[in-house]
Amino acid sequence: MPPKKVTPSPAAAPPNAVKSSIHSSASSAPTKPSSANLQQRQSQNQQQSSFPTADSKSTSSRSNTSSSAALRTPQDAQQILLGIWNSYVDKTPQRTKLLDTFMAFLMLVGVLQFVYCVIAGNYPFNAFLSGFSATVGQFVLTASLRIQTNPENKSDFKTISDERAFADFVFGSMILHFFCVNFIN
């Protein structure tokens, strides 16, 4: 049994090949393009690429603008970050900034504890777990306090005053540290 001939789909073939396949499908035997036809097609392609038309100029200008819009420079990223920072500094209340600073400190302490555990070892493993869980737990409690005391979230926490949120934070912190101290042994 002879192998089947695979013909490319019209979408995958170039337009010139589709035209030739349409003409050759009428006859039963496939025809090969002559070398003269190939040379003629190559010269047409070279002429089209060396002399751009108005359509190709507008297409290339559109592709240049879309690629420049897609490519961002480091200055754009710096401007975006600077805008976010300026908005944070101008619109965030001082109390929320203080809580954010404490959360950044807790994150730094947690990272340092983990790095120390990796480098020096974790011989008293319960001490590492206790310290690390105290850091993570305090971070979570502080994030809860930040959410409850943020003026933008007043509609979600109508019944909870700032003093009540702080009392919950202190009570939760005391329970957390009680368990962490007992876990050290």
Secondary structure as UniProt FT lines:
FT   TURN            10..12
FT   HELIX           15..26
FT   HELIX           35..50
FT   HELIX           54..70
FT   HELIX           74..91
FT   HELIX           94..120
FT   HELIX           125..149
FT   HELIX           151..153
FT   TURN            154..156
FT   HELIX           162..184
//
